[in-house]
Each structure stands twice: as C-alpha cells, then as structure tokens.
Amino acid sequence: VQLVESGGGLVQSGGSLKLSCAASGFTFRRYGMSWYRQPPGKERELVAAISGGGGSTDYADSVKGRFTISRDNAKNTVFLQMNSLKPDDTAVYYCNARFGLIGYWGQGTQVTVSS
C-alpha cells in the first residue's frame, strides 16, 4: 500500500496550491479519502474528507469556501485545491485512506504560506 502526496511548496498569502495523493495497493474506490494537516507544534487535524464515490464531502470550518477536495477513481488519486491561502495554513499535509477500521497514511507534503 502506498499513498504519495505531492504539490506542496512555498506560496505567498492569498495564493493557491493543488495537492495530489496517488494511491496504490488497495481498492481505491472503496475507501473514504481525507486530507489532514499538522501545523508546527500542534496536533494533526482533519482538513477535508470525501466519500468513496466522491458524492459526499466535508470540510473543517477553517477551510470552508477556500479548499476543495476531489478524487479521480480512474486514476486512484485524490486532490486538495487550496485557494486564498493564509499563513495559518502552514503545515505538513497528509493524505489518509480509510475503510472501516483499516486506514493508511501518506508521508506528508510541506505547505508554507508566507505573509
């Protein structure tokens, strides 16, 4: 099983980034997918989640209206489009796959937003 995040980097406040998470080794469409983040010195928190079929999404209040989660089940990939980025969005962003009690994590990708 592998979850490989990409797309992180350094961006100015107000800018945009699109994260990708490429999955392999499991039946992707059966798994709910989520993005979490861990700011420096803080606990990991849920950012956004999407159901296996993509028909249901959920967002943390802090990112509603700015971030969009989506998935392409044909390509086994989940995305996080991040717009209007703020310095408070600075964190390591992790991809998570979950099916019942089974869960997998990616290695994370750093997002840094400068003011």
Order of alpha helices (4+ residues) and beta strands (2+ residues): beta-beta-beta-beta-beta-beta-beta-beta-beta-beta-beta
